[in-house]
Each structure stands twice: as C-alpha cells, then as structure tokens.
Amino acid sequence: MSGLQLNDVYLARQRIASLVRVTPMDPSPSLSKQLGVPVYLKLESQQITGSFKLRGASNAIAQLSTGQRAKGVVAASTGNHGRALAYAASQLNVKATICLSQLVPPNKVQAIRDLGAEVCIIGRSQDDAQRQAERIAGEQGAALLPPFDHPAIIAGQGTLGLEIIEQVPDVAQVLVPLSGGGLFAGVALALKSANPNIRLHGISMQRGAAMHASLQAGQPMEVEELPTLADSLGGGIGLDNQYTFAMTRDLCDQVHLLDEASIANGIRHAYFQERQVVEGAAAVGIGALLDGLIEPRGPIVVVVSGRNVDLEQHLRVLAGANQ
Ligand SMILES: *Cc1c(COP(=O)(O)O)cnc(C)c1O
C-alpha cells in the first residue's frame, strides 16, 4: 500500500488552510426529489483556480523543505493541475515552471503566465513537454510535481474528504470523478477511515477510461486517448503507477462509465437546475444519478470537481449538443 494515513490528510489540511477555500455543500432539491433521498453537491467548482487540484498542489509545495523551495517546482500540464500549481507557487513565493508544447493555444499559455508561472514552450506533444519538465528537474534540482501519483498530492486532495464528513456526517454514498485517481484515493482514504461503510463510486467516461481498464486487468494499462466532454478525465494512470492504482483498487466499491450524452446531461442539469457552471469531468456524478446508476440510499454526496470549461463548448452543450 501507499503508506499514506489519515493523519497525513490532517497534516495537509493544516498546511493548506490559508491557501484553499472550504467549499460549499449545497443540497440539490431536484436530485433529492428524483432519487427520494437527500442529495448534496460538494461544489469544488467554486475552489480557487476553479478546481480541487489546488488542494494537492498547495500541499505538495508547502511540504517541501526550505532548500527545495528555493529551487522551485516544475510540471507539464495545460490543465487544472498546471493552473493550481502556478497559483499555489506564487502564493508561497516559489518559482514554478510549467512546460507546454507548441500546440497549446496562446490563451492557455497566457492564463498560466498570468498566474505568475514561468512558461517553457517546447516540442509538439505533451510527451515532449513532460521530458523537458524532467530535464529541468534534473538540471535545476526543481521538484517535479505530477498531477496525481504523489503522496502529498493525494493527501491534499484528501482534505476534500474531511470536509465531506464534517458537512454531511451521516453520508452513505459518495460519487467521485475518477481519472488518475489522486482525487479518489485521497477522498476515499479520509472517508473510509472515518466510516468503512460509506460506499464510494468512481465515475469515468467511456471514452478512454484508463483506471477502469487497469482495475479490470489487475495492473496499470494504457488505453487510447479519445476526445471527450470530460477532458479533465483524459490521460493515462502511468504504467509505473506507485500509489493511486493500488489505493483505488482497495478503496473503490464500484466504477461507472458514462457516455457523452450522459455527461452533457450532467452539465445541463448543473446549469439549469442548480445554476452552476461545471466542466464535463465535474458533471459525471450528476450524470450517473440522472442515469439511475446509483441505488437510492442516502444521504448521497456528489463531488463536483471543477468549472474550467471552454465557454463555447459550454454554450453548445446548453443548447442541446453532446460534444
Ligand atoms: C484532475 C481532475 C479530475 C480527476 O482527478 P484525478 O486525481 O486525476 O482522478 C476530475 N475533475 C477535474 C475537474 C479535474 O481537474
């Protein structure tokens, strides 16, 4: 196992208390009515930087020694992890370098620069950017911080689980978006330590669910990456996965896979019924409930993980499109 313990999550919470927001736990009248049991939305879409990734990123930087902090941090991510790392580093006066490929659109590059990070643009793929991040870590001694498979990242995401148990002490089931498994592993560690009877569901998209394929195979597997509305759930879990695969295998009660239409339904429900702008990855829990995939035993908490959706895509989906 990972060796990670509940106490690591409590230590993470102390470290990041001044950097992250305690996010709202809103009852959903419409989903509660539909299911016949209380349903709550844990609105991590209202976290600073627009996703829960700030929890892990903040903890990973805050736990570095003074000497390590002086050498900075580095990552290759165009998405929510890069954004969160850039923000947390600027708050902690640590230099962050985010490596991006030449194919990343200029507005995304600028968004990461605006958060105070140094941007290094290299090559023509995410793999090229990752190799450059590793080179910088090697040459400058900067700490390479991956998006999920790292104990400090998992413990940071686990602070979300502590909030769930405090905000809904009698929670029976929790729905967690599942990709690399950093969010799932951290939340599951916190919740199953508090009460092993809480049922934990991991929700992924059908198009390229690497963790699901890996759980089925009994070892980390590669799957083809496909375009999906849940773009923040894309990507592999790493064939040399150290932590999140084993933790997800041991702590997950059930995995559900959603098609694009169900994810789109989740986005529309969030907007029209809950007045929330959420990205596809964050809408999968709502989509699973609307599809009737979850037995109606409550209270149910749905983790709504982020809001960083492309606005043109959001408008298309609200108008009825499923892509
Ligand atoms: C990263 C991310 C996820 C998945 O988290 P993992 O730790 O990779 O499983 C889900 N939702 C959003 C919005 C994310 O940014």
The ligand as an SDF file (V2000), in Angstrom:
LIG
                    3D

 15 15  0  0  0  0  0  0  0  0999 V2000
   -7.9480   16.2430  -12.4420 C   0  0  0  0  0  0  0  0  0  0  0  0
   -9.4190   16.3180  -12.4270 C   0  0  0  0  0  0  0  0  0  0  0  0
  -10.2260   15.1960  -12.1390 C   0  0  0  0  0  0  0  0  0  0  0  0
   -9.6660   13.8040  -11.9140 C   0  0  0  0  0  0  0  0  0  0  0  0
   -8.7490   13.7520  -10.8620 O   0  0  0  0  0  0  0  0  0  0  0  0
   -7.7220   12.5300  -10.7300 P   0  0  0  0  0  0  0  0  0  0  0  0
   -6.9810   12.7810   -9.4760 O   0  0  0  0  0  0  0  0  0  0  0  0
   -6.8220   12.5690  -11.9460 O   0  0  0  0  0  0  0  0  0  0  0  0
   -8.5250   11.2730  -10.7250 O   0  0  0  0  0  0  0  0  0  0  0  0
  -11.6060   15.3720  -12.0680 C   0  0  0  0  0  0  0  0  0  0  0  0
  -12.1740   16.5780  -12.2980 N   0  0  0  0  0  0  0  0  0  0  0  0
  -11.4420   17.6720  -12.5840 C   0  0  0  0  0  0  0  0  0  0  0  0
  -12.1430   18.9510  -12.8050 C   0  0  0  0  0  0  0  0  0  0  0  0
  -10.0340   17.5870  -12.6460 C   0  0  0  0  0  0  0  0  0  0  0  0
   -9.3230   18.6850  -12.9300 O   0  0  0  0  0  0  0  0  0  0  0  0
  1  2  1  0
  2  3  1  0
  2 14  2  0
  3  4  1  0
  3 10  2  0
  4  5  1  0
  5  6  1  0
  6  7  2  0
  6  8  1  0
  6  9  1  0
 10 11  1  0
 11 12  2  0
 12 13  1  0
 12 14  1  0
 14 15  1  0
M  END
$$$$
